[in-house]
């Protein structure tokens, strides 16, 4: 039922916002060497959800030509100030 699905999504969004506000949302940190960048993906409510989504992020980075891809961490933390950091 569409109404029930919309309600579930709304509750999930509110919960995720709450986790972000208290610094407990989960973020994935991926580093590449080509180009030399750090990427943050999230937020997620839990580590299993974040790890599952990581597969798609790696595929996207590969399709964009990134090399030396390393999943540096999956952790609960405050929202990063920058989601993509290009190293000089």
N, CA, C and O atoms as a GROMACS GRO file, in nm:
protein
  352
    1UNK      N    1   0.084  -0.118   0.000
    1UNK     CA    2   0.000   0.000   0.000
    1UNK      C    3   0.089   0.125   0.000
    1UNK      O    4   0.182   0.133   0.080
    2UNK      N    5   0.062   0.219  -0.086
    2UNK     CA    6   0.145   0.338  -0.106
    2UNK      C    7   0.150   0.424   0.019
    2UNK      O    8   0.257   0.475   0.053
    3UNK      N    9   0.038   0.443   0.088
    3UNK     CA   10   0.035   0.526   0.208
    3UNK      C   11   0.126   0.468   0.315
    3UNK      O   12   0.202   0.542   0.378
    4UNK      N   13   0.121   0.336   0.336
    4UNK     CA   14   0.205   0.270   0.435
    4UNK      C   15   0.353   0.285   0.400
    4UNK      O   16   0.435   0.310   0.488
    5UNK      N   17   0.388   0.268   0.272
    5UNK     CA   18   0.527   0.283   0.228
    5UNK      C   19   0.575   0.426   0.250
    5UNK      O   20   0.688   0.447   0.294
    6UNK      N   21   0.490   0.524   0.219
    6UNK     CA   22   0.526   0.664   0.239
    6UNK      C   23   0.546   0.694   0.387
    6UNK      O   24   0.638   0.768   0.423
    7UNK      N   25   0.463   0.638   0.472
    7UNK     CA   26   0.476   0.657   0.616
    7UNK      C   27   0.607   0.597   0.666
    7UNK      O   28   0.678   0.659   0.745
    8UNK      N   29   0.638   0.476   0.620
    8UNK     CA   30   0.763   0.411   0.661
    8UNK      C   31   0.883   0.493   0.617
    8UNK      O   32   0.978   0.510   0.694
    9UNK      N   33   0.881   0.544   0.494
    9UNK     CA   34   0.992   0.628   0.446
    9UNK      C   35   1.004   0.755   0.529
    9UNK      O   36   1.114   0.799   0.561
   10UNK      N   37   0.890   0.815   0.564
   10UNK     CA   38   0.890   0.936   0.646
   10UNK      C   39   0.950   0.911   0.783
   10UNK      O   40   1.030   0.991   0.832
   11UNK      N   41   0.911   0.801   0.846
   11UNK     CA   42   0.965   0.766   0.977
   11UNK      C   43   1.116   0.740   0.967
   11UNK      O   44   1.192   0.783   1.053
   12UNK      N   45   1.157   0.670   0.862
   12UNK     CA   46   1.299   0.642   0.843
   12UNK      C   47   1.378   0.772   0.825
   12UNK      O   48   1.487   0.787   0.881
   13UNK      N   49   1.324   0.866   0.747
   13UNK     CA   50   1.391   0.995   0.726
   13UNK      C   51   1.405   1.073   0.856
   13UNK      O   52   1.510   1.132   0.882
   14UNK      N   53   1.301   1.073   0.938
   14UNK     CA   54   1.306   1.143   1.066
   14UNK      C   55   1.410   1.079   1.157
   14UNK      O   56   1.489   1.148   1.222
   15UNK      N   57   1.412   0.946   1.162
   15UNK     CA   58   1.509   0.874   1.244
   15UNK      C   59   1.651   0.903   1.198
   15UNK      O   60   1.740   0.925   1.280
   16UNK      N   61   1.673   0.903   1.067
   16UNK     CA   62   1.805   0.929   1.012
   16UNK      C   63   1.849   1.073   1.043
   16UNK      O   64   1.965   1.096   1.075
   17UNK      N   65   1.758   1.167   1.034
   17UNK     CA   66   1.788   1.306   1.070
   17UNK      C   67   1.828   1.317   1.216
   17UNK      O   68   1.922   1.388   1.252
   18UNK      N   69   1.756   1.244   1.301
   18UNK     CA   70   1.789   1.243   1.443
   18UNK      C   71   1.931   1.189   1.464
   18UNK      O   72   2.010   1.249   1.537
   19UNK      N   73   1.963   1.077   1.399
   19UNK     CA   74   2.098   1.020   1.411
   19UNK      C   75   2.204   1.117   1.363
   19UNK      O   76   2.310   1.130   1.426
   20UNK      N   77   2.178   1.186   1.252
   20UNK     CA   78   2.273   1.286   1.202
   20UNK      C   79   2.295   1.397   1.304
   20UNK      O   80   2.408   1.437   1.329
   21UNK      N   81   2.187   1.445   1.362
   21UNK     CA   82   2.194   1.556   1.456
   21UNK      C   83   2.273   1.523   1.582
   21UNK      O   84   2.336   1.611   1.641
   22UNK      N   85   2.271   1.397   1.623
   22UNK     CA   86   2.346   1.360   1.743
   22UNK      C   87   2.481   1.295   1.709
   22UNK      O   88   2.551   1.246   1.798
   23UNK      N   89   2.517   1.295   1.581
   23UNK     CA   90   2.647   1.241   1.540
   23UNK      C   91   2.655   1.091   1.544
   23UNK      O   92   2.764   1.036   1.562
   24UNK      N   93   2.543   1.022   1.528
   24UNK     CA   94   2.543   0.876   1.535
   24UNK      C   95   2.503   0.808   1.404
   24UNK      O   96   2.482   0.687   1.401
   25UNK      N   97   2.493   0.884   1.296
   25UNK     CA   98   2.466   0.823   1.166
   25UNK      C   99   2.594   0.753   1.118
   25UNK      O  100   2.704   0.788   1.160
   26UNK      N  101   2.577   0.657   1.030
   26UNK     CA  102   2.692   0.582   0.978
   26UNK      C  103   2.732   0.639   0.842
   26UNK      O  104   2.646   0.666   0.757
   27UNK      N  105   2.862   0.658   0.823
   27UNK     CA  106   2.918   0.709   0.698
   27UNK      C  107   3.024   0.614   0.648
   27UNK      O  108   3.093   0.549   0.726
   28UNK      N  109   3.036   0.606   0.515
   28UNK     CA  110   3.137   0.523   0.450
   28UNK      C  111   3.244   0.618   0.396
   28UNK      O  112   3.214   0.714   0.326
   29UNK      N  113   3.370   0.590   0.428
   29UNK     CA  114   3.482   0.669   0.379
   29UNK      C  115   3.558   0.584   0.276
   29UNK      O  116   3.607   0.476   0.309
   30UNK      N  117   3.566   0.633   0.153
   30UNK     CA  118   3.637   0.562   0.046
   30UNK      C  119   3.745   0.656  -0.007
   30UNK      O  120   3.720   0.773  -0.036
   31UNK      N  121   3.866   0.602  -0.021
   31UNK     CA  122   3.979   0.678  -0.072
   31UNK      C  123   4.021   0.619  -0.206
   31UNK      O  124   4.022   0.497  -0.223
   32UNK      N  125   4.056   0.706  -0.302
   32UNK     CA  126   4.108   0.661  -0.430
   32UNK      C  127   4.245   0.724  -0.453
   32UNK      O  128   4.275   0.832  -0.401
   33UNK      N  129   4.328   0.654  -0.532
   33UNK     CA  130   4.459   0.711  -0.566
   33UNK      C  131   4.457   0.778  -0.703
   33UNK      O  132   4.542   0.862  -0.732
   34UNK      N  133   4.361   0.740  -0.787
   34UNK     CA  134   4.345   0.800  -0.920
   34UNK      C  135   4.200   0.838  -0.941
   34UNK      O  136   4.122   0.749  -0.974
   35UNK      N  137   4.159   0.959  -0.924
   35UNK     CA  138   4.235   1.072  -0.870
   35UNK      C  139   4.253   1.055  -0.719
   35UNK      O  140   4.187   0.973  -0.656
   36UNK      N  141   4.341   1.133  -0.664
   36UNK     CA  142   4.368   1.127  -0.521
   36UNK      C  143   4.255   1.201  -0.448
   36UNK      O  144   4.257   1.323  -0.436
   37UNK      N  145   4.158   1.123  -0.399
   37UNK     CA  146   4.038   1.181  -0.337
   37UNK      C  147   3.993   1.098  -0.218
   37UNK      O  148   4.023   0.979  -0.207
   38UNK      N  149   3.920   1.165  -0.130
   38UNK     CA  150   3.849   1.098  -0.022
   38UNK      C  151   3.701   1.129  -0.042
   38UNK      O  152   3.663   1.245  -0.058
   39UNK      N  153   3.619   1.024  -0.040
   39UNK     CA  154   3.475   1.039  -0.059
   39UNK      C  155   3.403   0.990   0.066
   39UNK      O  156   3.442   0.891   0.127
   40UNK      N  157   3.297   1.061   0.103
   40UNK     CA  158   3.211   1.018   0.213
   40UNK      C  159   3.072   0.992   0.158
   40UNK      O  160   3.015   1.077   0.088
   41UNK      N  161   3.017   0.875   0.189
   41UNK     CA  162   2.884   0.837   0.144
   41UNK      C  163   2.797   0.808   0.266
   41UNK      O  164   2.840   0.742   0.360
   42UNK      N  165   2.676   0.857   0.264
   42UNK     CA  166   2.584   0.835   0.374
   42UNK      C  167   2.478   0.941   0.372
   42UNK      O  168   2.462   1.010   0.271
   43UNK      N  169   2.408   0.957   0.475
   43UNK     CA  170   2.415   0.883   0.600
   43UNK      C  171   2.332   0.755   0.595
   43UNK      O  172   2.241   0.740   0.514
   44UNK      N  173   2.366   0.664   0.685
   44UNK     CA  174   2.294   0.538   0.700
   44UNK      C  175   2.258   0.523   0.847
   44UNK      O  176   2.324   0.579   0.935
   45UNK      N  177   2.153   0.445   0.872
   45UNK     CA  178   2.112   0.422   1.010
   45UNK      C  179   2.194   0.314   1.078
   45UNK      O  180   2.202   0.310   1.201
   46UNK      N  181   2.256   0.225   0.999
   46UNK     CA  182   2.335   0.118   1.059
   46UNK      C  183   2.446   0.071   0.966
   46UNK      O  184   2.445   0.098   0.846
   47UNK      N  185   2.540   0.000   1.025
   47UNK     CA  186   2.656  -0.050   0.950
   47UNK      C  187   2.619  -0.151   0.841
   47UNK      O  188   2.676  -0.143   0.732
   48UNK      N  189   2.528  -0.245   0.866
   48UNK     CA  190   2.494  -0.341   0.759
   48UNK      C  191   2.441  -0.271   0.633
   48UNK      O  192   2.479  -0.307   0.521
   49UNK      N  193   2.355  -0.174   0.651
   49UNK     CA  194   2.300  -0.099   0.537
   49UNK      C  195   2.412  -0.024   0.464
   49UNK      O  196   2.415  -0.021   0.340
   50UNK      N  197   2.504   0.035   0.538
   50UNK     CA  198   2.615   0.110   0.479
   50UNK      C  199   2.707   0.016   0.401
   50UNK      O  200   2.748   0.048   0.289
   51UNK      N  201   2.740  -0.099   0.459
   51UNK     CA  202   2.829  -0.194   0.390
   51UNK      C  203   2.766  -0.247   0.262
   51UNK      O  204   2.834  -0.266   0.161
   52UNK      N  205   2.636  -0.270   0.266
   52UNK     CA  206   2.566  -0.317   0.146
   52UNK      C  207   2.571  -0.212   0.034
   52UNK      O  208   2.591  -0.247  -0.082
   53UNK      N  209   2.555  -0.086   0.069
   53UNK     CA  210   2.556   0.022  -0.029
   53UNK      C  211   2.696   0.047  -0.085
   53UNK      O  212   2.711   0.100  -0.195
   54UNK      N  213   2.799   0.010  -0.009
   54UNK     CA  214   2.938   0.033  -0.050
   54UNK      C  215   2.968  -0.032  -0.184
   54UNK      O  216   3.045   0.022  -0.264
   55UNK      N  217   2.910  -0.148  -0.210
   55UNK     CA  218   2.933  -0.219  -0.337
   55UNK      C  219   2.896  -0.129  -0.455
   55UNK      O  220   2.970  -0.120  -0.553
   56UNK      N  221   2.782  -0.063  -0.446
   56UNK     CA  222   2.739   0.027  -0.553
   56UNK      C  223   2.828   0.149  -0.568
   56UNK      O  224   2.854   0.194  -0.679
   57UNK      N  225   2.876   0.202  -0.455
   57UNK     CA  226   2.966   0.318  -0.462
   57UNK      C  227   3.097   0.281  -0.531
   57UNK      O  228   3.150   0.359  -0.611
   58UNK      N  229   3.149   0.164  -0.500
   58UNK     CA  230   3.273   0.118  -0.565
   58UNK      C  231   3.251   0.101  -0.714
   58UNK      O  232   3.335   0.143  -0.794
   59UNK      N  233   3.139   0.041  -0.753
   59UNK     CA  234   3.108   0.024  -0.896
   59UNK      C  235   3.099   0.160  -0.966
   59UNK      O  236   3.150   0.177  -1.076
   60UNK      N  237   3.033   0.257  -0.901
   60UNK     CA  238   3.021   0.391  -0.960
   60UNK      C  239   3.157   0.457  -0.978
   60UNK      O  240   3.185   0.516  -1.082
   61UNK      N  241   3.243   0.446  -0.876
   61UNK     CA  242   3.376   0.505  -0.886
   61UNK      C  243   3.457   0.439  -0.997
   61UNK      O  244   3.527   0.507  -1.072
   62UNK      N  245   3.448   0.307  -1.010
   62UNK     CA  246   3.518   0.236  -1.118
   62UNK      C  247   3.467   0.282  -1.254
   62UNK      O  248   3.546   0.302  -1.346
   63UNK      N  249   3.335   0.297  -1.266
   63UNK     CA  250   3.278   0.338  -1.395
   63UNK      C  251   3.319   0.481  -1.432
   63UNK      O  252   3.317   0.518  -1.549
   64UNK      N  253   3.355   0.561  -1.332
   64UNK     CA  254   3.401   0.697  -1.357
   64UNK      C  255   3.552   0.702  -1.378
   64UNK      O  256   3.609   0.810  -1.397
   65UNK      N  257   3.618   0.586  -1.377
   65UNK     CA  258   3.761   0.579  -1.405
   65UNK      C  259   3.852   0.590  -1.284
   65UNK      O  260   3.973   0.604  -1.299
   66UNK      N  261   3.796   0.583  -1.165
   66UNK     CA  262   3.879   0.592  -1.044
   66UNK      C  263   3.962   0.465  -1.028
   66UNK      O  264   3.920   0.356  -1.067
   67UNK      N  265   4.080   0.481  -0.970
   67UNK     CA  266   4.168   0.368  -0.945
   67UNK      C  267   4.218   0.368  -0.802
   67UNK      O  268   4.208   0.469  -0.732
   68UNK      N  269   4.271   0.256  -0.759
   68UNK     CA  270   4.324   0.245  -0.623
   68UNK      C  271   4.217   0.270  -0.518
   68UNK      O  272   4.238   0.344  -0.423
   69UNK      N  273   4.102   0.207  -0.536
   69UNK     CA  274   3.988   0.229  -0.448
   69UNK      C  275   4.004   0.149  -0.320
   69UNK      O  276   4.029   0.028  -0.323
   70UNK      N  277   3.991   0.218  -0.206
   70UNK     CA  278   4.007   0.154  -0.076
   70UNK      C  279   3.895   0.203   0.017
   70UNK      O  280   3.882   0.323   0.041
   71UNK      N  281   3.816   0.109   0.068
   71UNK     CA  282   3.715   0.145   0.168
   71UNK      C  283   3.790   0.163   0.299
   71UNK      O  284   3.830   0.066   0.364
   72UNK      N  285   3.808   0.288   0.337
   72UNK     CA  286   3.890   0.319   0.454
   72UNK      C  287   3.816   0.289   0.584
   72UNK      O  288   3.875   0.234   0.677
   73UNK      N  289   3.687   0.325   0.591
   73UNK     CA  290   3.613   0.298   0.715
   73UNK      C  291   3.463   0.306   0.692
   73UNK      O  292   3.415   0.371   0.600
   74UNK      N  293   3.392   0.238   0.779
   74UNK     CA  294   3.247   0.248   0.790
   74UNK      C  295   3.226   0.277   0.938
   74UNK      O  296   3.252   0.192   1.023
   75UNK      N  297   3.179   0.399   0.969
   75UNK     CA  298   3.176   0.438   1.110
   75UNK      C  299   3.063   0.534   1.142
   75UNK      O  300   3.010   0.604   1.055
   76UNK      N  301   3.027   0.536   1.269
   76UNK     CA  302   2.931   0.634   1.320
   76UNK      C  303   3.008   0.762   1.349
   76UNK      O  304   3.109   0.760   1.419
   77UNK      N  305   2.959   0.871   1.295
   77UNK     CA  306   3.026   0.998   1.317
   77UNK      C  307   2.934   1.113   1.276
   77UNK      O  308   2.826   1.092   1.221
   78UNK      N  309   2.978   1.233   1.304
   78UNK     CA  310   2.905   1.352   1.259
   78UNK      C  311   2.914   1.360   1.108
   78UNK      O  312   3.003   1.302   1.046
   79UNK      N  313   2.820   1.433   1.049
   79UNK     CA  314   2.819   1.452   0.905
   79UNK      C  315   2.948   1.522   0.863
   79UNK      O  316   2.981   1.628   0.918
   80UNK      N  317   3.023   1.466   0.768
   80UNK     CA  318   3.146   1.531   0.722
   80UNK      C  319   3.115   1.670   0.665
   80UNK      O  320   3.010   1.692   0.605
   81UNK      N  321   3.208   1.763   0.684
   81UNK     CA  322   3.188   1.898   0.633
   81UNK      C  323   3.199   1.902   0.481
   81UNK      O  324   3.137   1.986   0.416
   82UNK      N  325   3.279   1.811   0.425
   82UNK     CA  326   3.292   1.798   0.279
   82UNK      C  327   3.271   1.651   0.244
   82UNK      O  328   3.326   1.563   0.311
   83UNK      N  329   3.192   1.625   0.140
   83UNK     CA  330   3.166   1.487   0.101
   83UNK      C  331   3.268   1.434   0.002
   83UNK      O  332   3.286   1.313  -0.011
   84UNK      N  333   3.335   1.524  -0.069
   84UNK     CA  334   3.443   1.486  -0.162
   84UNK      C  335   3.559   1.579  -0.137
   84UNK      O  336   3.546   1.701  -0.145
   85UNK      N  337   3.675   1.520  -0.107
   85UNK     CA  338   3.796   1.599  -0.080
   85UNK      C  339   3.900   1.562  -0.185
   85UNK      O  340   3.947   1.448  -0.188
   86UNK      N  341   3.935   1.658  -0.270
   86UNK     CA  342   4.039   1.638  -0.371
   86UNK      C  343   4.172   1.676  -0.310
   86UNK      O  344   4.190   1.788  -0.263
   87UNK      N  345   4.264   1.582  -0.311
   87UNK     CA  346   4.399   1.607  -0.258
   87UNK      C  347   4.484   1.671  -0.368
   87UNK      O  348   4.465   1.644  -0.486
   88UNK      N  349   4.575   1.755  -0.327
   88UNK     CA  350   4.667   1.822  -0.422
   88UNK      C  351   4.786   1.733  -0.449
   88UNK      O  352   4.874   1.771  -0.526
   0.00000   0.00000   0.00000
